Amino acid sequence: MDLQELRSDLTERFPQWAERIWMLRFQDTAKVSLADNDGSVIYYNDRVMRAQSRENRCFYMAQQLLHLQLAHHARRGERERSVWRRSCNAVVNGMLREEGFQLPQSEVLSEITAQHSAEEVYEVLYAQWDGEDTSGGDVLQVDSTQAGGETAAQDITLDEAGIAAAVAGLAELLQPSLQTDFDWFPGSTIRDGVLRYDFRAYPVAYAEILLDTSASVDAALLRRFVRGVKALLRQDAVIRVGCFDTRFYGFQDIHTDEDIDNLELHGAGGTDFTAAINAFTGDAENQIIFTDGYAEMPERSCSAVWVVYGSTPIHPKGGRVIYVKPNEEKEKHEVDFLIT
């Protein structure tokens, strides 16, 4: 299947999503009968797709594109997989028909989808479900956890050399930390029935690091990246580390190597960079996002350093970008800087 032709067809249909379309990741596999996704990668059966008309190929990939845009993979939760798939397809098919697509004969359009969400359609279909798997074999069983569990699969290639290059690139961009700030805090004395407040110093985080866990990177290597960044700082420096995919899972304070060993990694859903940058507290002088770059950039400006493993071009507003790319000729990893 000609992926460049497919991207062009999708861009013509959805020009507002052109940037996302050209960043989509596709993988040929015989595990699906036509196409499916894991919230990050679109999987397709090349042999079967080649037998489809060009219009049908565009339809099936547009179907997967909308599933990604609507974060259907992350929204499933504990719902029955095959019924959830039918519900999401019913909603997406209705949207595609409104966009002028001609539905293939194998696709079903349900009248209950009008102005309804996938969750609402699911409630109707689940009430009618007889317990059989109605997915038609198209549900991809990927080796990754649902959102909220520790990452296990490794969808993008990371190695120790790449981690070292990423850390080395950061060394040139980290800002010196004041380590302390001042604010008013409740005191320990009362005067005239009023609790007195004291103006005193408090420690602030040297850096806040957000780890994009949507791609299921090896947990040990993510911890190694955190350990490498901390090694660049003062021994007593405090950093905060948080994971995100389509949502942010909270910061964890890192003081020691033991804290890094116990760092809880959650994710493996889709990717939402807006949720990520909204998670920064504004206290830390260094904000770092470690990602593969596969998602739409947020509209809001953010001064973070984006460490992108690979060559996916990104253009964050107000940010600085480090690309860590394998160099086969030199058998090492190169670091490129982009200041935006």
C-alpha positions, 0 to 999 in steps of 0.5 A, spaced: 500 500 500 502 506 498 502 510 504 504 517 501 498 516 496 494 515 502 497 521 506 495 525 501 488 522 500 487 523 507 490 530 507 485 532 502 479 530 506 481 533 512 486 539 511 485 541 518 489 535 521 494 535 515 500 536 520 497 530 524 496 525 518 503 526 516 506 524 523 501 518 523 505 511 524 503 505 520 505 498 521 503 492 516 501 486 520 497 480 519 494 480 526 489 484 523 484 483 517 484 490 515 486 495 520 486 497 527 490 501 532 493 501 539 492 509 541 498 510 537 500 506 531 495 504 526 496 497 524 494 495 517 494 488 513 497 490 507 495 484 503 488 485 504 488 493 503 491 492 496 485 488 494 481 494 496 479 500 492 483 507 493 476 510 496 475 504 501 483 504 503 482 512 504 475 510 508 479 505 513 484 509 514 480 515 515 476 511 520 483 509 524 485 517 524 478 519 527 479 513 532 486 516 534 483 523 534 477 521 539 482 517 543 477 511 543 483 507 545 484 510 551 477 511 553 475 504 553 476 503 560 473 496 563 468 496 557 467 489 553 472 490 547 468 487 541 462 491 543 466 498 545 469 497 538 462 496 534 460 503 538 466 507 536 466 504 529 458 506 529 460 513 531 466 514 526 462 511 520 456 516 521 461 522 522 465 519 515 458 519 511 457 526 513 464 528 510 462 525 504 465 518 504 461 512 501 461 507 506 464 500 504 458 494 504 461 491 510 460 497 514 454 498 518 451 505 520 447 505 526 441 510 527 442 511 534 449 514 533 446 521 531 448 526 536 451 520 541 458 519 544 461 512 543 459 511 551 452 512 549 452 508 543 456 502 548 450 502 553 445 501 548 449 495 544 451 492 550 444 491 553 443 487 546 450 483 547 449 476 547 456 475 550 459 473 543 465 476 540 463 481 535 469 484 533 470 480 526 477 478 528 480 486 527 481 487 534 489 487 535 492 484 541 498 489 542 503 487 548 501 494 552 498 496 558 491 500 558 492 507 561 494 507 568 498 501 568 506 500 567 509 500 560 511 494 558 512 494 550 517 497 546 514 501 540 520 505 539 527 504 539 531 506 545 538 504 547 543 506 552 547 510 547 540 514 545 539 516 553 546 518 554 546 523 548 539 526 550 542 527 557 548 530 554 544 535 549 540 537 556 547 539 559 547 545 555 540 548 556 539 547 563 538 553 567 542 554 574 537 553 580 536 558 585 534 552 589 529 556 594 523 561 594 520 565 599 512 566 601 508 567 607 506 561 611 502 560 617 506 561 623 506 558 630 503 564 634 497 568 635 496 575 636 489 579 638 486 572 636 489 572 629 494 567 627 500 570 625 504 568 618 511 568 617 515 570 610 520 564 609 524 560 604 522 554 601 525 549 596 523 549 589 524 543 584 530 544 580 526 541 574 520 538 572 520 532 567 514 529 563 515 522 560 511 521 554 509 513 556 504 513 550 509 509 546 510 504 551 518 505 552 522 500 556 521 502 563 528 501 565 531 506 560 526 511 562 528 511 569 535 511 566 534 518 563 531 521 569 537 518 573 542 521 567 538 528 568 539 528 576 546 527 575 547 533 571 544 537 577 547 538 584 547 532 589 541 535 593 537 537 587 530 535 587 526 534 581 519 532 579 517 527 574 510 525 571 508 521 566 502 522 561 499 520 555 492 522 554 492 525 561 497 527 566 498 522 572 501 526 577 508 528 579 513 524 584 518 528 587 525 525 586 531 526 591 535 519 591 537 514 586 532 509 590 526 514 589 528 513 581 528 505 582 521 506 585 518 511 580 511 509 578 511 509 570 503 509 567 501 510 561 500 507 554 494 510 551 494 516 546 498 522 546 495 529 549 501 534 549 496 540 552 495 535 558 502 535 559 504 542 558 498 544 563 501 539 568 507 544 569 507 547 576 511 554 574 515 553 580 521 549 577 526 553 572 527 547 568 521 544 564 523 538 560 518 533 556 521 527 553 517 524 547 517 521 540 513 527 538 507 523 535 501 528 536 499 535 535 502 541 538 499 545 543 496 552 542 499 555 548 506 557 549 510 553 553 518 554 555 519 547 556 525 543 553 522 538 548 527 532 548 525 528 541 527 521 540 528 520 532 527 525 527 519 527 527 519 534 526 515 538 531 514 546 532 512 547 539 510 555 541 515 558 545 519 551 546 526 549 545 527 542 541 533 537 542 533 531 536 536 525 538 537 521 532 541 514 530 547 515 526 548 509 522 555 511 519 558 513 526 554 508 530 552 513 535 547 518 536 547 525 534 544 531 537 541 536 533 538 543 536 532 547 534 530 553 538 523 556 536 
